[in-house]
């Protein structure tokens, strides 16, 4: 297409300018237009249908790239007819190339955790937290070996491009390759040394993009487990290093009445966080809650289909974590209530407010988390406040909203802990209960207690929990 016609087309169809595929001769790009780009996207979606094992493990962007590369090879280079046979070959090629990107990777992400107290290493499900000093001591030899391997790989990469015609004068020397790789590792280590803990988690058979996202999600969920077990206030400053939140490095400037400028700096990543006996809090009792909460993380590191209850349980954990880290108490109230509803309600009927309070009271009482017999009244108060906030009847600046947030946090926390006992029973009794089964169980528990469910789950009685 002549340049003027192409320019006129782009003025009318601006999105087409961003839709390109590799040129079959390997040099530059070909314009394909948004319609063709949409077709490639639909074909990429068919790859997941053709090879379901890739779902949740390979990014859509990678699959689409492989579809386009397969199209360029089959149609533009080999000049195959665009028919069903060619389309199936493209699907097979794209699925095969996408599968080659699957790998098991162990990720290391810095965290702000407890400054004092023991141990120096602990695990929540598949996520292990290690104090920074111990981590670098354990990885010292591996890291040195890795640096040398990367230097060798970079030198080989440069030599390969020189063989393909890249100017030797413009290419990196061996010494420059060493300096580049060592400098990159040194800057990364310097950044990590600014944090007291390193979280490590192994993501199984995923491409790099998906693996990175799942690692961050698994570690953030593990931090939410800590927030549940120890409470929001004591864990307010816990965080993944580069998650959203207050700045870890801060500074301030102000002038006094004599026009003298003063400054201050802060580094919250190494400030006092939590309390010294935090590990006793995590493993309180028999450690049952920590074990069940940690087990919920398993599908995050090895993506697969999970049960309906498992999905609800993980959702509730993260609702709690979102609420605990939200700077607005009004938003926290809404999220804490959402966590409870996600756990105990399969559907919503009229009279939901009283049913909400009744279920909290009954479940907390049955599992020993009733505190002074106030669960019903507290739940009503929280639910009414949530409704008032959503409908504008209560100002976010009202001090009452802060008090309600603390009450909602404690109720939500107790309900999640109750679910560490209730959900395993339901899974044992019904294998994979859906929303309707959850609703039936909750109503029957309200009417008959727990013994019938314990019997269905092959417990001798509810007190065996």
N, C-alpha and C positions, 0 to 999 in steps of 0.2 A: 504494500500500500504506500503510495507517495506520501512524503512527509506532511504536506499541507492537509491531505485528507485524514491522515492519522491524527494530526493536531486538532482538526475540526471534530473528529470522532471523540477524542478525549474531553473536549469541552462539553459535549453532550452526555458522555458516559465516563465520568471522572474515575470511577472505581476500576475501570478496565486497565488504567495505567499501572495499577499495582498487581495485576494478575499476569505472571510470567512463568514460563517453564524453561528448563535448560535446552539450549540449542543442540540438535543431534550431532553436530560436529565437535561438541565439547567446548565451544568458545562462545561466551555471552549467553543471552536469554532471548526467548521468543515471546511475543505478546500473545496471550491466548484469550483474554477477555473474561469478564465476570461470569458469563453463562457457562463457559467451559470450566471455569474454576469451581462453580457450583456442582457441575457434573463429577468432577474429580472428588469433591467432598462426599457426594453420595456414594461413589464407588469405594471410597475409603471406609464409609460406614458398613458397606457390604463385607469388607474384609473381616470385621469383628463377628459378623454373622457366619462367615465361612470358617473362621478359626476362633471360636469362643474363648479359648485359653488366653488369647491376647488381651481380652477385655480387662480393664482395670490395671493392666501391667505395661501397656505401651501407650504413649501419648498419641492423641489424634493427629497432631502435627507431624509426627514421625511416620505414621501410617500413610498420611496423605502424600508425604514426600516420596515414599516408596512406590505408591500408586503412580505418581507422575513419572518417576524414573523408569518404571516398568512400561508405561505408555510410550515414553520417548524411545526406549529400546525396541519394543515390539512393533510399534506403528511407524515412527519417524525414521528409525535406522533400518529395521528389517522390512519395512513396507508391507506389513501384514494387513489383511482386510480388517476393518472394524466390524466384527460380528461377535456372536455369542462365544465362539471358541477362543477368540483373541481376548475377549473380556474375562473369561475364566482363567486364561493363562496369566493375565495381569493380576488377578486376585491371588493366584498361587504364588507368583513372583513376589508380590507385595507382602503376603503373609510370611513367606520364607525369609525375606530380608528383614522384616520386622522382628521375627523370632531370633535372628542373629544378634539383635541388640539387647536381648534379655541377659541379665547377669545379676549375681548376688553381690551386694555391696554393703560394707559396714561404714556407716556415717558417724562422724564425730562433730558435735555441735556444742559450743560453749554455753554455759548457763550461769545464772545468778541463783545460788542456793545458799545453804546455811554456812556461815563463816566459821562457827565453832562446833564442837561436838563430834562424836564418833558414830559410825565407822567412816573410813575414807572411801568406801565403795559399797553401794547397795543397788538392788534391782527392783524395778516395778514391772512385772511381766517381762517382755523382751527388751526393755530399755534399762541400761545400766548407767548409773551416775558414778563418776570417779573424780576425786579431787585432782585438780590440775597438775600438781607436783607429781603425784603417783602416776598419772596418765603418761606424762612425758618421760618419766623414768622407765615405765614398762615398754614404751614404744621407741626408745632411743636407738637401738640397733636396727629395728625395722625401718625407722625413718631415714637413717643414714644410707641404708641399702636402697631405699626408694629414691632418694635424691640422685644417687649415682646411676640408677636405672633410667631415670627421666633425662639426665644429661646425655646418656648414650642414645636414647630415643630421639632427642632433639637434634643431635649431631647427625644421626642417620636420616632424619627428616630433611635437614638442610642439604645433605649430599644427594638425596634422591631428587630434589628440585633442581640442583645444579646439573645433574645428569639429564634432566628434561629441558635444559636450556636456560635456566635462571643464571644471571650473571654472578660469577664467583666473587667479583669485587664488591658486589652489593650484598652478598650472603654473609650470615653470621659466621665468625671464626669459632674454632673449638673453645677458645678462652671466653668468647662472648656467650656461647651456649652455656658454659659452666656458670658464668656470672648471672645470666638470666634466670636459670633454674634455681640456683642457690638463693638469689635475691627474692624470688617469688616465695619460696618456702620460708625464708627468714621473716618476710612481712606477715605471712599467715601466722607463724608462731608468735610473733610479737603481739598480734591482735588477740590470739587465744590466751596469752599470758595475762591479759587484762581481766580475766574472769576466773573465779575460784573453782569452778567445776566444769567437767566435760561430760556430756551425755553421749553414749554410743549405742547404736542400734543397727542391726543387720536387716536389710530389706532383700527379700528373696525373689529372684527372677523377674526383674522389672528393668525397663530402659532407664537411662540416667535421669531424665526429666521427671518421670513418675517416681523414681526412687528417692530423689531429693525431697519432693513434696510429701511423700509418705513418711520419710524419716522425721521431718519437721512436725508433721501431724501426730505421729506416735509419741514423740518427746513432749509435745505440748499437752497431749492427753495424759501422759504420765505425770506431768506437773499438776494437771487438774486433779488427779488422784490424790496427790499430796495435799492440795488445797481442801479436798473433801475431808481427809482424815485429820488434818490439823486445824482446819478452820480458815476462813478467808482473811481475817485480820492478821493472824500470825504469819501468813504466807503472801501478804500483799505484794512484797517486793521480789518474790520468786518470778523468774521469767527466762525464756529462751533469749539468747543474746540479742538477736536482731528481730525479735517479734515487736509488734506494735505496742507502744506504751510510752511512759515518760522517758526522757533522755537519760542515758546512763552517765554521761559526762555533762556537767552543768557549770555555769559561771554566772556571776552577778556583778553589777556595778551600780553605785548610788553615790549621791553627793549629800553632805551634811549641811547644817546651817552656815558653817564657815566656808562653804564652797570647796571642801576637800573631797576628792573622789576616792572611794573605797572599793575594793574588789574582793570577791570570794570565788573559790572553785570547789567542785564536788565530784566525786566518783562513786556513784551508788552501787556499782557492781561489786565492790569489796567492802561495803559498809555492813553494819550489823543486820542480819536477816534471820528471822525466826528465833529459836531458843535452843539452848545447849542439849536438852534431852529430847530432841526432835525424833530420833530413831525409835525411842520407846513409844512415842505417840503414833508413829507409823505402824508399829507391830503390836499395838495394844491388844490385850486379850490373847487369843490363840493365833492372831495374825490372819484370821479367816477373811476379814474385810479386804486387807491388802492383797491377799492371794486372788480373790474373786475379781476385784477391781483391776488388778494387773492382768489377769487372764483375758479381760475384755479387749486388750490391745493386740492380741495375736493376729486377727485378720488385717490389721493395719500394716503389718510387716510382711505378710504373705497373702496378698489379696485373693479373696474367694467369696463365694456366696455365704452369707451368714443368716442365722435364724432371725425371725422377726423380733423376738425378745432381746437378742444380742444387739440389734440395731438400736432399739429403744434405750437399752442400757448405756451404750456409748454416747448416744445423743444426750441423755440426762447428765452424764459426766461432763460433757463439753458445755452444756447449758450452764451448769454450775460454775465451771471455770470461766466462762464468758461473764457471768454475773459477778464473780469474785474479783475480776480484774477491771470491771467497768468503773470509770470514775464518777458516773452519775448514779446515785442511789436509786433514782426512779426507774432507770433502765434495769438495774440489778433486780429490783422487785419483780418486774415482768419476766425476767429470765429465770429466776428461782422458781416462780410459779409454773413456768413452762416445763421445767425439769420434772416437777412433781406430776403434772398432768401427763407428761410423756410416759412416766413410769406406771401410773395407776389407772389410766382411762383409755379404754378401747374405742369408745364413742362418747358423744356428749348429748345429754337429754336435758329437758327442763328440770329446774331444781338443782342445777349443777353445783351451785354454791354450797348448799348443805351437804350434798353428796361428797364434794371435795373435802370438806371438814371432817365428815364422818369417816371416810376412808383413811385419812391421815391418822385420826385418833385410833381407829381399830388396828391398823397395821403396826403403828408405833407401840401400841399396847401389847399386841401379840408377840412382838419380837423384842420386847424389853427396852424400847427407846422412848417410852412415855416419860416426860419430865414433869413431875408434879401434877399430872392430870390436867394440864392446860392445853393440850394439843388441839382440841376442838375449838376452843375460844381463840387461840392464836391463829389457827388456820382461817377462821372466819374473818378475823381482823386483817390478815394478809390479803385474802381474796377480795375483800371490800376495798382495800387500799389499791390493789392492782386495777380494779374496775374504775375507781375514782381517777387514777392517774391516766388511764387510757381514754376516759371520756372528758377529761379536763376539769373534773370537780376538785382535784387536789393539786396545788402548785408544786412543781418540782423543787422549789426553794423552801418549802415548808419543812421545818425540823422534824415533823412527824414522819416524813418519808424516809429519813435516815434511820429512825428507830424501827420502822417497818422493815427496812432492808435487812437489819440485823436479825429480826424475828424470822423473816422469810429465809434467810441463809440457814438458820439453825433447823427450821422445818425441812427445807430441801435436803440438807445434809443427813438428817435422820432418815428421811424417806429413801435416799440412795443406799444408806447402810442397811436399812431393812430389806431392800431389794437384793442385797448380796446373799440373803437367806431365802427370800421368797422366789426369786427367779430360778435358782437351781432346782427348787422343788417343782416348779411349773414345767421346766424342761424335762425333768425326770418323769413327770406324769403324762405329758402331752407331746414330747419330742420337739415339735416346732409349732407352738400355739400362735394363732394369728390374733388380730385385734378383737375379733368377736369372742374368742376363747378367753383372752385376757379380761374382757369385760364380764364374762360369765363367772370367771374365777373370783374376781374382786367382789362381785355381788354375793356370791355364795360364801365367801370368807366373812362378809359382813353379817350374813344370816346364821352361819353354822360354825364359824371359827376355822381352825387350821387342821384339825385331826383328820378330816376326810381327805384333804390334799396330801397330808403326810402319808396316809395309807396308800393313796394312788401312786405316790412317788416311791413306794416301798420303804418308807421310814416306819418304824414301829409306832411312833406317835410324834406329835409336833415337838415335844420336849427333847427329842433326839437331835434337833438341829444344833 
